[in-house]
Amino acid sequence: MIVAAQCRAARGLLDWSQDRLATAAGLNPDDVRAFERGEPRPGDRIAAAIRDAFVAAGVEFLDGATPGVRMKPASDYIAPDDLSAANDD
């Protein structure tokens, strides 16, 4: 799903604080802090909410042998603030 290191790296890519991530994910900031510390093991709901918030912001997760993150190529991503009827596909 998502590991703590990916969460920290994705926040770094977006320059998001833990509080900003919590707001975007609809979580309590304490849930984000606990997730990043790896204690206790979060439920699937918390991990999914964190991942979904990052994906909506343009982060792509690399889940191979070495988990990582990167920004989606600009051609594959439209920032939420830039969505309009003109760019509907």
C-alpha positions as CSV (number, residue, x, y, z in Angstrom):
1,M,0.0,0.0,0.0
2,I,2.2,2.8,1.3
3,V,5.1,2.8,3.8
4,A,6.2,5.6,6.1
5,A,9.3,6.5,4.0
6,Q,7.1,7.0,1.0
7,C,4.8,9.3,3.0
8,R,7.7,11.4,4.2
9,A,9.2,11.6,0.7
10,A,5.8,12.5,-0.9
11,R,5.4,15.3,1.7
12,G,8.9,16.5,0.7
13,L,8.0,16.6,-3.0
14,L,4.9,18.6,-2.3
15,D,6.4,20.7,0.5
16,W,3.5,19.7,2.7
17,S,3.6,19.6,6.5
18,Q,2.0,16.8,8.4
19,D,-0.9,19.1,9.2
20,R,-1.4,19.9,5.5
21,L,-1.4,16.2,4.7
22,A,-3.9,15.5,7.5
23,T,-6.2,18.1,6.1
24,A,-5.9,16.8,2.5
25,A,-6.5,13.2,3.7
26,G,-9.4,14.1,6.0
27,L,-7.4,12.7,9.0
28,N,-6.4,13.8,12.4
29,P,-2.8,15.1,12.4
30,D,-1.9,12.6,15.1
31,D,-2.8,9.8,12.6
32,V,-0.3,11.1,10.2
33,R,2.4,11.5,12.8
34,A,1.8,7.9,14.1
35,F,1.8,6.6,10.5
36,E,5.2,8.2,9.8
37,R,6.6,6.8,13.0
38,G,5.4,3.4,12.1
39,E,3.5,3.1,15.4
40,P,1.0,1.6,15.8
41,R,0.4,-0.1,12.4
42,P,-2.3,2.0,10.9
43,G,-5.5,0.6,9.6
44,D,-6.1,0.3,5.8
45,R,-8.4,3.3,6.0
46,I,-5.7,5.6,7.2
47,A,-3.1,4.4,4.7
48,A,-5.5,4.6,1.9
49,A,-6.6,8.1,2.8
50,I,-2.9,9.2,2.9
51,R,-2.2,7.6,-0.4
52,D,-5.3,9.0,-2.1
53,A,-4.4,12.6,-0.9
54,F,-1.0,12.3,-2.5
55,V,-2.3,10.8,-5.7
56,A,-4.8,13.6,-6.0
57,A,-1.9,16.1,-5.7
58,G,0.1,14.4,-8.5
59,V,2.3,12.0,-6.7
60,E,3.0,8.6,-8.2
61,F,4.0,5.7,-6.0
62,L,6.7,3.2,-7.1
63,D,5.9,-0.1,-5.4
64,G,8.6,-2.3,-6.8
65,A,11.5,-3.9,-4.9
66,T,12.5,-0.4,-3.7
67,P,9.4,1.6,-2.8
68,G,9.6,5.2,-3.8
69,V,7.6,8.3,-5.0
70,R,7.8,10.7,-7.9
71,M,5.7,13.4,-9.4
72,K,3.5,12.3,-12.3
73,P,4.7,13.7,-15.6
74,A,3.0,17.0,-16.3
75,S,1.2,15.6,-19.4
76,D,-0.5,13.0,-17.1
77,Y,-1.6,15.4,-14.4
78,I,-3.8,18.4,-14.0
79,A,-3.7,20.1,-10.7
80,P,-7.0,20.2,-8.9
81,D,-7.1,24.0,-9.1
82,D,-6.7,23.8,-12.8
83,L,-9.6,21.5,-13.5
84,S,-12.3,22.9,-15.7
85,A,-14.8,21.8,-18.4
86,A,-12.1,22.9,-21.0
87,N,-9.8,20.0,-20.0
88,D,-12.4,17.3,-19.5
89,D,-11.6,14.1,-21.5
